[in-house]
Amino acid sequence: MALLVPFEYEFFRNGFIAAVLVGALCGFIGVYVVLRRMSYIGHGLSHALFGGAVLSYVVNINFFIGAGLWSLIAAYLIHRISHRRWVGADAAIGVVTTSSFALGVAIVSTYRTFTRNIEAALFGNILGITAVDLWIVTAISLVVFVALLIMRRQLLFLTFDPEVASAYGIATGRTNLLFVLLLAITVLASTQILGVTLVAAAMVIPPVIGRYLTKRFQTLLIISPLIGMLCSAVGMYLSFYLDISSAATIVLTAAALFILLESTMILRGRRSKPAPLL
């Protein structure tokens, strides 16, 4: 069958599985990111990770180790600074992420021997995913999924009624910190596939599409990962036959689905604003 031709190549099989896993992961955690209006944090963490990626290449250590530690530190700093009364969350994100990204740019301008590696960090290298990388992405995805399921009650309160969450015995500060750290780990797993420039889109677009399809929160937690998986699978196929960047095609596929859905609602005369979640 023509559809199975790409699977004759190992690089495509590895990339396809990794893309579907990351699509589901970003779609799942993206529900909380969108509903809690934390899209800027996902965007910021992806750019902050660039500094760690560059340092990993310079000191010649594994990307997941070097960039992973860097992203966790960045997430912790964002969390700590944003809870200062005189500093807003957006300002904290701006300070940490721009400084980290600038450090990466400064190192790149000094060491000019790893241009292709830096391009992979910026724009993704999904077809360069090895079997070891695939196992690491799988492990990270499982850890984040399980952690979010364990924290679902706390996250539910913090998403819809953060002011009274502490009254029900929820440690809001610790829960927020754990969520930001899980978000940083998700960005780490996604960067190898999508690059720092497109990770945020993979977290935002599937949940936004899901909001147009359901008004139930629990259903949204199921639909959003499925949309992420679908867009990743279709995007990978299209990129193979069209010879276009896989990461860009995945995001453009999700964007096209959103535009199609929005256009359909406009033609039917429905309001574009989804109903409140139940």
C-alpha positions as a printed Julia matrix, in Angstrom:
278×3 Matrix{Float64}:
   0.0    0.0    0.0
   1.17   3.51  -0.83
   0.43   4.74   2.69
   2.88   2.2    4.14
   5.79   3.17   1.88
   7.26   5.71   4.35
   7.37   3.02   7.04
   9.96   1.15   5.01
  12.5    3.66   6.33
  13.63   3.41   9.93
  14.14   7.17  10.29
  10.49   7.74   9.36
   9.22   5.06  11.74
  11.15   6.55  14.64
  10.08  10.06  13.76
   6.44   9.07  13.29
   6.2    7.36  16.68
   7.98  10.23  18.41
   5.72  12.8   16.72
   2.54  10.96  17.73
   3.74  10.64  21.33
   4.7   14.3   21.55
   1.45  15.31  19.85
  -0.57  13.46  22.49
   1.6   14.79  25.32
   1.41  18.42  24.18
  -2.31  18.1   23.56
  -2.9   16.72  27.05
  -0.84  19.19  29.07
  -1.92  21.92  26.69
  -5.47  21.73  28.07
  -4.23  23.06  31.39
  -1.87  25.51  29.69
  -4.68  27.08  27.65
  -7.35  27.1   30.35
  -4.93  28.56  32.9
  -3.74  31.14  30.36
  -0.14  29.93  30.56
   0.59  29.82  26.84
   3.32  32.41  27.24
   5.11  30.18  29.76
   5.22  27.29  27.29
   6.55  29.63  24.64
   9.08  31.1   27.04
  10.35  27.77  28.34
  10.97  26.55  24.8
  13.16  29.57  24.11
  14.89  29.31  27.48
  15.82  25.73  26.65
  17.82  27.0   23.68
  20.57  28.17  26.02
  20.8   24.73  27.61
  20.82  23.05  24.2
  23.74  25.17  23.05
  25.69  24.51  26.23
  25.07  20.77  25.83
  26.62  20.85  22.37
  29.59  22.91  23.57
  30.49  20.67  26.52
  29.56  17.54  24.52
  26.98  16.01  26.85
  23.66  14.34  26.03
  21.01  16.82  24.92
  18.35  15.46  27.28
  20.69  15.71  30.27
  22.11  19.17  29.64
  19.03  20.85  28.22
  16.82  19.0   30.72
  18.67  20.37  33.75
  18.69  23.82  32.16
  14.95  23.8   31.48
  14.16  22.65  35.03
  16.28  25.46  36.47
  14.59  27.96  34.15
  11.15  26.7   35.18
  12.04  26.97  38.86
  13.36  30.52  38.44
  10.22  31.55  36.55
   8.07  30.1   39.32
  10.03  31.78  42.11
  10.33  35.2   40.48
   6.7   35.3   39.32
   5.53  34.86  42.93
   7.25  38.05  44.03
   4.57  40.62  44.67
   6.39  43.33  42.77
   7.15  41.17  39.71
   4.45  39.83  37.39
   4.56  36.39  35.8
   4.99  37.82  32.31
   7.95  39.91  33.44
   9.54  36.9   35.17
   9.19  34.82  32.03
  10.66  37.62  29.94
  13.72  38.01  32.18
  14.57  34.31  32.39
  13.8   33.28  28.82
  15.38  36.21  27.02
  18.52  35.95  29.14
  18.81  32.23  28.46
  18.18  32.65  24.74
  20.68  35.51  24.56
  23.29  33.33  26.26
  22.73  30.68  23.62
  23.12  33.23  20.83
  26.31  34.56  22.43
  27.81  31.06  22.59
  26.8   30.34  18.98
  28.54  33.53  17.87
  31.71  32.36  19.65
  31.67  28.68  18.64
  30.76  28.38  14.96
  31.36  24.65  14.56
  27.9   23.24  15.27
  25.55  25.18  13.0
  23.5   22.13  11.97
  22.99  21.08  15.59
  21.71  24.54  16.48
  19.35  24.5   13.5
  18.0   21.19  14.82
  17.38  22.77  18.23
  15.6   25.75  16.67
  13.54  23.98  14.04
  13.52  20.34  15.15
  15.19  17.24  13.77
  12.39  14.72  13.8
  13.9   12.56  11.05
  17.12  12.34  13.04
  15.44  10.68  16.03
  17.36   7.58  17.06
  16.05   4.51  18.85
  17.58   5.79  22.1
  15.94   9.2   21.64
  12.63   7.46  21.02
  12.87   5.51  24.27
  13.7    8.7   26.16
  10.74  10.55  24.63
   8.49   7.59  25.47
   9.68   7.52  29.08
   9.22  11.28  29.48
   5.73  11.1   28.0
   4.69   8.32  30.39
   6.1   10.17  33.41
   4.28  13.4   32.54
   1.01  11.61  31.75
   1.07   9.68  35.03
   2.04  12.76  37.05
  -0.78  14.82  35.54
  -3.28  12.06  36.25
  -2.15  11.91  39.88
  -2.42  15.71  40.16
  -5.73  15.99  38.3
  -7.78  16.95  41.38
  -5.39  19.7   42.42
  -5.05  20.98  38.86
  -8.83  20.97  38.44
  -9.21  23.28  41.44
  -6.35  25.54  40.38
  -7.74  25.78  36.85
 -11.32  26.74  37.7
 -11.28  28.04  41.28
  -7.73  28.94  42.36
  -8.87  31.35  45.07
 -10.53  28.68  47.19
  -8.15  25.82  46.33
  -6.08  26.35  49.46
  -9.23  26.2   51.58
  -9.65  22.59  50.45
  -6.15  21.69  51.6
  -4.38  22.07  48.27
  -0.78  23.29  48.43
  -1.15  25.77  45.6
   2.49  26.88  45.55
   3.86  23.34  45.38
   1.26  22.25  42.82
   2.03  25.21  40.57
   5.75  24.5   40.83
   5.27  20.83  39.95
   3.11  21.76  36.98
   5.68  24.23  35.65
   8.4   21.57  36.03
   6.25  19.05  34.14
   5.72  21.7   31.48
   9.49  22.15  31.22
   9.97  18.39  30.82
   7.31  18.36  28.09
   9.1   21.16  26.26
  12.33  19.18  26.55
  10.79  16.08  24.95
   9.14  18.15  22.23
  12.14  20.23  21.23
  13.93  17.36  19.49
  10.86  16.87  17.31
   9.45  20.36  16.8
  12.27  22.72  17.74
  12.02  25.61  20.18
  10.13  27.76  17.67
   7.09  25.47  17.28
   6.64  23.72  20.65
   4.21  26.32  21.98
   1.96  25.92  18.94
   1.7   22.15  19.54
   0.49  22.86  23.1
  -2.01  25.57  22.19
  -3.7   24.61  18.92
  -5.1   21.13  19.8
  -6.8   22.29  23.04
  -8.22  25.33  21.24
  -9.67  23.06  18.56
 -11.03  20.77  21.26
 -12.82  23.7   22.92
 -14.91  24.09  19.77
 -15.89  20.42  19.86
 -16.9   19.96  23.5
 -17.96  21.91  26.56
 -17.01  19.17  29.03
 -13.61  19.36  30.7
 -13.13  15.6   31.0
 -13.98  15.15  27.32
 -11.53  17.89  26.41
  -8.77  15.95  28.19
  -9.46  13.07  25.8
 -10.11  14.99  22.6
  -7.09  17.29  22.78
  -4.44  14.52  22.84
  -6.27  12.72  20.03
  -6.2   15.9   17.94
  -2.5   16.28  18.67
  -1.86  12.7   17.59
  -3.95  13.1   14.43
  -2.22  16.31  13.36
   1.19  14.76  14.03
   0.41  11.65  11.98
  -1.08  13.57   9.05
   1.69  16.15   9.18
   4.37  13.47   9.05
   2.78  11.86   5.98
   2.41  15.18   4.19
   5.97  16.21   4.94
   7.29  12.92   3.51
   5.49  13.29   0.19
   5.78  17.09  -0.11
   9.4   17.2    1.08
   8.67  19.95   3.62
   9.91  20.35   7.2
   8.08  17.78   9.33
   7.78  20.04  12.37
   6.36  22.91  10.34
   3.95  20.62   8.49
   2.6   19.19  11.75
   1.85  22.65  13.12
   0.42  23.85   9.79
  -1.86  20.79   9.71
  -3.21  21.69  13.14
  -3.61  25.32  12.06
  -5.46  24.26   8.9
  -7.83  22.12  10.99
  -8.52  25.07  13.26
  -9.19  27.4   10.31
 -11.5   24.81   8.74
 -13.46  24.43  11.98
 -13.68  28.17  12.54
 -14.78  28.79   8.95
 -17.47  26.12   9.25
 -18.86  27.73  12.38
 -18.88  31.16  10.76
 -20.73  29.83   7.71
 -23.3   28.21   9.96
 -23.81  31.49  11.75
 -22.6   30.23  15.12
 -20.66  32.38  17.55
 -16.93  31.7   17.5
 -16.75  31.81  21.31
 -17.11  28.29  22.74
 -19.53  27.58  25.57
 -18.17  27.5   29.14
 -16.69  24.19  30.25
 -18.69  21.94  32.52
